[in-house]
Amino acid sequence: MKAYIYEHCPFCLRVRMIAGFKNLPMQYAVIMEGDAETPIHLVGKKVVPILQRLDGKYMTESLDIVQYLDHLSEPRYAQGDLNPEIKLWLDGSLKLITKLIVPRFVRADFAEISTPVSRQAFIERETQVFGSLDALFEQSDIYIPMMNKQLAALDVLVDQDEQINLTDFILFPWLRSLSIVAGVQFAPKTLRYMNRIATASKVPLLFDQNL
């Protein structure tokens, strides 16, 4: 099987998580930023992640891919319902998370922006959505304290149960994205959770790229 991904993408990370949990022999292909031709050729639109399945067919939508891979063998991981308290926390935090991670992603070291052309394509794409990324980065002193308060509230909600479930595929990718933000403070239970999922999924956190 082959997965077409961006390394920075929280939704692509869900595919990497299930493949890591289940030790699946997955081949990864990074689509470069600015390359619309490849995904359009495969599935008719510019989107990631894309999975080439065992039967050769292609599929999109990260959670659909997770469910497909999860049902290939036991044990199952993406089971249960989304924790409603975690959903509420994410609903109230995603806008803030995005304001912190996007201006750092464009400065970071990911394969899909490893050339000047691809990095510029990424900057232009995100600028269309968020405006000046430099200005957004400079507002970090406002957003980081707000994020730290949100993370303190999350610490009482994080499930310390060793059983992996559907909620982990929703929450962990965003926490992993936040690990690129210098100054963000993960409370003890949250940090233990992050390290546990990162180890089990074989997906490294981004503390080495703190910006």
Buried (B, 14 or more C-beta within 10 A) or exposed (E): BEBBBBBBBBBBBBBBBBBBBBEBEBEBEBBBBBBEEBBEEBBEEEBBBBBBBEEEEBEBBBBEBBBBBBEEEEEBBBEEEBBEBBBEBBEEBEEBBBBBBBBBBBBBEBBBBEEEEBBBBBBEEBBEEBEEBEEBBEEBEEBBEEBBEBBEBBBEBBBEEEEBBBBBBBBBBBBBBBBBBEBBBBBEBBBBBBEBBBEBBEBEBBEEBEB
